[in-house]
């Protein structure tokens, strides 16, 4: 337990233990810190309001290959928690052209869910899938900035216009269009090198 607490302290000083979480969240965090957590642990982390955002952000930030099942579980769990730490980790991964394309595409899916007001993504810690609001925040939650949705729109537009990977450009263009931003054809692939 002492080792687990010190590892949590390294990941998120100030949230050194899952004190406001259910007792089983300690075991979930321990598994999330392993090289290959189960999909069950990844999904269950969305039910841990204090430690969940930290461990999910950590999994997104971790370099290296991940399985399709881990990726799908990360998308699912992250879609149920609105927290700026997850958002920043996913945004960083999505921008990084050295990361696997499948991970970047998964990141676009999460960002779209966060920016789509009608997408059903709940505020981190909100019970029963109710919408985000100040009364639904839990202690320790890191809320989005007011301009997060605009930031996501701009980032998707940028990816659609200049990313080097055609699959990322296509996914970003479709996501951008669904948010009301259409990338003109002349802009697509503009920053590519032949």
N, C-alpha and C positions, 0 to 999 in steps of 0.2 A: 504493500500500500504506500509505503514511503517513497519507493522508486516511482510509482505511478504519479504520486503527487508532485514529485520533483520534475517529471517529464511534462506534466501539465503546466507547471510553472514556466518551463522553457517555451512552450507553445504560446501561452497567453498569460503573461504576468498580470495579476489582478483577478484572474479566474483560475487560480491554482488548483482548485478542486471543484468537483461537480456538486457544490454544497446545496444549491437550490434544485438539483435534479433528484429524480427518484433513485433509490439505492442501486438498481440494476444499471444505471448510467455509468457507474464506476467501471463495471465489467465491459460495457460497450466502448468506453473510452480506451480501456486497455487493449481491446481487440482492434480498434481503429488505429492504434499506434503500431500495429504489426505490419510487416511488409504487404500482406495480402489478407485484409479483413474480409469476413463473409459478407455477402450481400444483405443478409439479415441484420448484421451489426450496422452496416451503412444506413439501411432504411430505418432501423431503430434509433439511430442517433438524432433523427428529426424529432423524436419525442423527448429529447433532453434539452430543455430551453437554455440552460447555462453552458453546458459543454458541447452541445450539438453544433452550433455555428463554428466553434473553434476547430473541432475535429474535421468537419466537412471542408472548411477552408484549407486546412492542412492537407487533406487528401487531394484537393484540386491543385494545390501548389507543388505537390510532390512530383519531381521529374521522373522520367522513365516510362516504360510501357505499362499499360493497364489493360485488363481484359474487358471484353465487351459487356460482360455482366456487371463488373465493377462500375464501368462508365454509366450504364443504364441505372444502376442503383444510386449513383451520385446525382444524376439528373433528377431522379424521382425525389430523393431526400432533400436536395437543395431547392426544389420547386415548392416544397412545403414550408420553407423557412425564409423569411425576408430579413436579411441581416447584412449590413454593409461589409462585414468581413468575408462572407461568402462571395458577395458581389465583386469585391476587389480581387479576390483570388481567381474567380472565373474570368473576369475582365483581363487580368494579366496573362492567363493561359491562352485566351482567345487571340490576344494581340501577338503572341510569341510565335513567329513563323518557324521556329525550330521544334516546336512541340508537335506530336502526332496529329495528323489532320482529323482523325476520328474524335480526339479529345477536343480540338478546337470547334468542331461542328457541334459537339455536345454542349460546349460553352455557349455557343450562339443560341442554342435552344433555351438554356437557362436564362440568358440575358433577355431574350425575347419575352419569356414568361414574366420576368421582373418588370419590364417596361410596358407590357400590355396590360392596361388598366382593367380589362375585362377578362384577364387570363386566369383568375381564380387563385393566384398565389397569395398566401396569407402572411400576415406579419409574424415574424418569428415569435413563437410562444402563444399565438392566438388559438383559443380552444375551438374545437368543432368546425374548423375551416371557415370561420367568419372572417369578414374583410378586415383589412388593416385599419388601425385607428389608435390614437394615443392610449385609450383605455385597455387595449389588448397587448401592450408592451409588457415584457417581463423584465425584472431587474437584470442588468447586464447586457440587455439588447443594444446593439449598435444600429441605429436607424439610418436610412438612406438620406442623402442630401436632397433638398427640394428639387434640384435640377437633374436628378439621376435619370429620369426618363428621357430627357433631352440629350444627356450624355450618351445613353445607349443608342439613341437614334443616330447621333453623329458618328459613333464608333461603327455601327453597322453600315452606315453610308460609306465611311472611309474604307472599311474592309471590302465592300462591294466594288469600290472604285480602284483600289491600289494593291490589294493583297496578291501575292504571287501564286497562290494555289487556286485553280479554277473552281474546285468544289467549295472552298471557303467563300470565294467571291459569289458564287451562285447562291449558297445558303444565306449569306449576308444580304444579298440583293432581295431575296424572297422575304426575309425577316424585315428588312427595311421597308419594303412595299407594304407589308401587313401593318406597319406602324404609320403609314402615310407618307413615307419618303421614297420617291422613285429615283433611282440612279439612271441618268441619261446614258444611252448606249455609248456615246462618245466618251463618257467618263469611265466606263468599265474597263478595267485592266490598264488604266492610264499610267500607273506607276510601274508597270512590268518592264523587265528588261528582256529583250528578244533572246 
